[in-house]
Amino acid sequence: MLKTFKYRLKPTKKQKTLMQDTLDECRWLYNYLLEQRKIAWEEREESLNYYSQANTLPGLKTERPSLANVHSQVLQNVAVRLDLAFKAFFRRVKAGEKPGYPRFKGYDRYDSFTYPQAGVGWKLEGNVLKFSKIGKVRVVLHRPIEGVQKTCTIKRSSTGKWFVCFSCEVKASPLPYSDEVVGIDMGLISFAVFSTGEAILAPKFFRRDEKDLGRKQRKLSDAEKGTPERKKARKVVSKIHERITNRRRNFTHQQSKKIVNRFGMIAIEDLEVNRMVHNHCLAKSIVDAAWSQFAQFLSYKAVDAGRRLIRVNPAYTSQDCSTCGHRQKMPLSDRVYTCPCCGLEIDRDHNASLNILRLGLQTIGENP
């Protein structure tokens, strides 16, 4: 399986300039190739692909000499990214979804470049990373790299920090067998409620910093465009967003790891979060809860640990009685499920988690 290892870079001022120049050239190339595709279709109804555009790169270096300062495989990867964007666009069109035509990238919309082949254009020696066209950059190796290195991606954060991400092929490391099973109901008051009756309170990282963020955003709005004050205010806002993101990611990593370590079979709801955020009353809280991120982390950790993760249809899990199966309407304001048939009185989220566990066990052919 593929696993990503992310580390902080400590470039010099000159190296920052060189990496930013590389980003600028990649962004220019992306926009240029996108424009060529658009023109080819509008004028000749011709669909360009990756190979036809990659073959034009040597000629482009003659027209734009600054492209020669970027490693050739990095430039090829830019064409790969655009090709993947168009494949995703056509897939959405075919599926009848809102397609979203690939967009031209502004300065803040293109923040990474990739060396797609291990050891070609880059080499890690101890805590120093040697880049073609850039030089030796110090890396903060806070944990060892595992497996076989495949690709290397350099990423710039919104606050101007630089990171390197190694994609490595690693062997799964199964945990000791566990016969414990659990159903998990995701919520907004409680981040997760287990079928065992336990609950994890929602940390609400965005809500904690919302007032502070609002003040800083008002200062940003008041600052005149193009001034140093606006640039400084924008960085302050970015730092707050980065802090919220880091805290949320750390929380979901820790909680998903604890669950995988403990339970042998995990049943969760297969939520369509993109549709749920259309509810403007709950959208901010749903995004802050990071259900999709939690499910993603739980999924790959379960595969690595040899655990079984089952996604079940969330329909009616809050409305069905976990004891007798009676179904009744349950407005969000009702936090206790009271069954008129069997007399069960239980927290609605705990009831839902029991139903999720039942559906998960039925999926694998076991009796609840």
N, C-alpha and C positions, 0 to 999 in steps of 0.2 A: 504494500500500500504506500501511497505517497503522503508525506508529512512535511509541513512547512516549519522552518526554524527562522525566527526573526531576531535580528540583533541591531543595536544602535551603532551608527558609524560616528567617528570623530575626525571628520576631514579638516584640513587646514583651510584658510580663507581662499587660497588659490585653487584647491581641489573643489571647494564648493562652487566656485565660478565655473570650473571645467564641467562639473556634473550638471550645473544649471544650463550651460551651453549645450550639452548633450540632450537635455530635456527639450530645449527650445528647437533644436534641429529635428528631433523626433516628432515634436508637435507639428512643425512646419510640414514635414513629410506626410504625416497622417492627413492633414488638411489638404495637401496637394493631391494625394492619391484619391481622397474622397471627391474632390472637385473633378478629377479625371473620370471617375466612374459616373458622376452625375452628368457631365458633358457628353460622354459616350452614349448614354442612354437617351438623353433629350435630343441629341442631334442625329444619331445613327441607329438608335434602339439596339445598341450593342452592350452586352453584359460583360464587363471585365472581371477576371478572376485573379487569384493570388499570383499565379505563375506569370500571367501576362504583365502584371504590374511589377513583380520582382525582377523581371528581365530588363526593366527600364532603369533600375537603380544605378548601374555603371554610367549610363549616359547622363543621369541627373547630377552625378558628382562633377561632371565637366561643366554643366550649366551653373551649379551651385557648389563651388569649391569647399565651402564650410562643411558639407556632408562628409568629406574625407576625414574629418576629425572625429567621426563616430565609427565604431567598429562595424564591419559589414553585416555580421549576424544580428546586431542590434537593429540595424535598418531593416533587415528582412523581417524581424519580429514585428516591426511597425505595420508592415503589409499583412502579416498574419492576423494582427489584432483587428484591422479594418475588415479583413475577409470574414472573421468570426462575427463581427458586428452585423455584416450583411446577411450571413447565414441565420443569425438569430432573428433579424428583421423578417426574412422570408418565412421562417418557421412560424412567427407570430401571425403573419398575413394568412398563411395556409390554415392555421388553427382558428382563425376568426377573432383573434385578440386585437387589442389596440397595438398597432405595429411599432410606431416610434422609429421613424427613419434616422439612421446614424447622423449625428450632429458634428458640426465643425467644433474643434476644441479650442477654447480660450486658454489664457495663461494658467488659470486655476483648475482647468478641466483635464490636464494631462500631467500626471505627477510621478510617473515611473517609466523605467526602461529595463529591458531584459536581455541577458545573455543566455540564449536558449540551449547551449551545449556545454556540458561540464568541461572545465579546463580550457575552453577556447575563448580567449579574450579576458579571462580572469583566472586567478589562482589564489587559494587561501594558504598562507604560510604562518602557522601559529595564530597570533592575534592581528596579523596584517593581511589585508586583501589587496592584491595587485591587479589593477585594471588597465587594460589597453587604452591608450590615449588620455588616461587620467593620472595614473601613478599608484603609489602605495598609500592605502588608507587604513587607519587603525580601527579595529573592530572591538566592541565590548562583548566578549564571549562569556555571557553569564551562565551558560550551560553548554555541555558538549554537543557537537553535531553527531547525529546517528545516521547509519545507513550509507547509501551511495548517493552522492550529490548529482543532481540532474540539471537544474537551472539556477540562475542567480539573478535576482531582481533588485534594482536600486529604487527606493521610493522616498519621495520628499513629502513630509507631513505639511498640514496647513500652517503650522507654526514655524516652519523652516528647518525642522529636524530631519536628519537623513537616516534611513534604515536600509538594511540588506536582508532579503528573504531568500533562503536556500530551500529549494524543493528537493527532497531526498526520498529515495525508495528504501523503506524500512520493512523489516519483518515484524509481523504481529507478535505481541507479547501477552498471551492469554493469562488471565488471573485465575487463581484457584476456584474450583467449582462452587457455586452458590445456588441453593434451592429456594431462596427467597424470591418472591415475585411482587410486583407493585404496579398499580395503575396511578397515573399522575394527571390531575386536572389543573390546567393553567388558569390563572386568574389575575385580577388587578389589585384586589385587597390583599390576598395571599398570592405570592408569586407562584407557588405550587402547593397543592394539597395531595397527600399520598393516601392510597387506599388503607394504609396502616393507621390512619388517623393523624399522622404528623403533618405539619404545615411549615412552609418557608415564607416568612413575611416579605412582601414586596419592598425592595430597598428604595425605589422611586428616586433614583439619582438625579434625573432631570428636574423633578419637582423641588428638590433640595436647593438647587442652584438657579432656579427659574427667576427669582427676583434679582439676584446679582447679574444674571445674564441680561435681563431686561434693561437694567440701568446702563450696562456697557453698550448694549445695542442702541440705546437712545443717544449716547455720546457719539457713537459711530455715525448715526443718521444726521446729527447736528454738524459734524465735521465737514468742511468743504472738500469736494472731490479733488484729488491730485495733490493734496497738502500732506506734509509729514505727520500732522496730527491725525489725519484719517488713516494713514498707513499704520500708525501706532495703535489706534483704537481697533482697527481690524484685527491686529495680532492679538490684542487682549481678548476679543470675542472668540477668536479661534482657540486660544488657550483654554477658555472655559469649556468649549465644546469638546476639546481633546481630553480634558480632565474627566468629563462626564462619560465619554466613550471608554476611556481606560478603566474607570471604576466599574462600569457595567460589564465590560469584557472579562475583567478579573473575577467578578462575582459569578457570572455564568460558567466560567472555566472551573471555579472551585466547586460549585454546586453540582455540575454535571459529573465531575470526577468522583465526588462522594457517592452519588447515586450508582454509577457504574461499578465502583469498588464493592458496594454492598449487595446489589440485587443481580440475580442471574437472568431474569426476564423482566423487561420494562415495557409497559404499554403507555403510549401517549396519544394525544389527539392529533389528527392530521388537519391542522388548522390552515385555512386560506387567509393568511394575515393581510395580503394585499387587498382583498375585498373587505375585510373587517375595518380597515382604516378609513373606508369611505364614510363611516359613521363619525361625523365631525365632533360629536359630543365625547367620544371615547378615543379618537385617533391618537391624541397626544399621549394618553396613558398606555395605549396598546404599544406604541412605538417605544416608550420608555421601559416597558416590561421586557422587550427583546425576546419574544417567544420564538421567533424564527432562529435567532442566534443560538438560543439555548438548545433547540431541537437539533441544529446543525452540530454543535459541540457534542451533544449527547450521542448523536449518530456515529460520528467517526471514533469517539472514545469507546463506544460499545463494540465496534468492529475490531478495534485494536486489542480490546480486552477479551474477546471471544464471548461477549454477552449477546443476548437476543433482544433486539429492539423492534417493537411492533407499533405501527401507526394505525389507529382505528378511526372510523368515521365518527365525528363528534355529534352527529345528529341525535337529538333526544336524550343524550346522556344526562342532561340536567333535569329532564322532565319525567324520566322513568324511575319508578321505585326500585331500588337495588335489592329489595327483598321479594316483592311479589310481582313486579313488572308493570304495575299500574302506571298509566301515563296521564299527566295533567299539565296544564300551562303553569309556567314559573316565571313571572316577571323578575327583572334583575333586582328589584327592590326587596323581593322575598329571599331572605338569607337562610331560612330554615325550611327543609322539605318535610311536610306533614302528609302522610299517606292516609286517605280516608278509608282504604280497604283493609290494610293490615295494621294500621295505627303507628307505623314507623315514624319517628321524629328524629331528624338528623340534619346536620349542616349540609346545605345544598352542594357545596363543593366536595365534601367528603362522599356524599351520595353519588355525585358524578364520577369521582375517581373509582368507586367500587364498580360502577357500570363499565368504565373504561377497562378495568382489569378483567371483568367478565368477558367483554368482547375480545380482548387480547388473547385470553386463554382459549376461547372458542376458535379463534383464527388458527391456532396451532393444534387444534383437536383435543384439547384437554378440558375437563369439567371444572367450573369455578369452585 
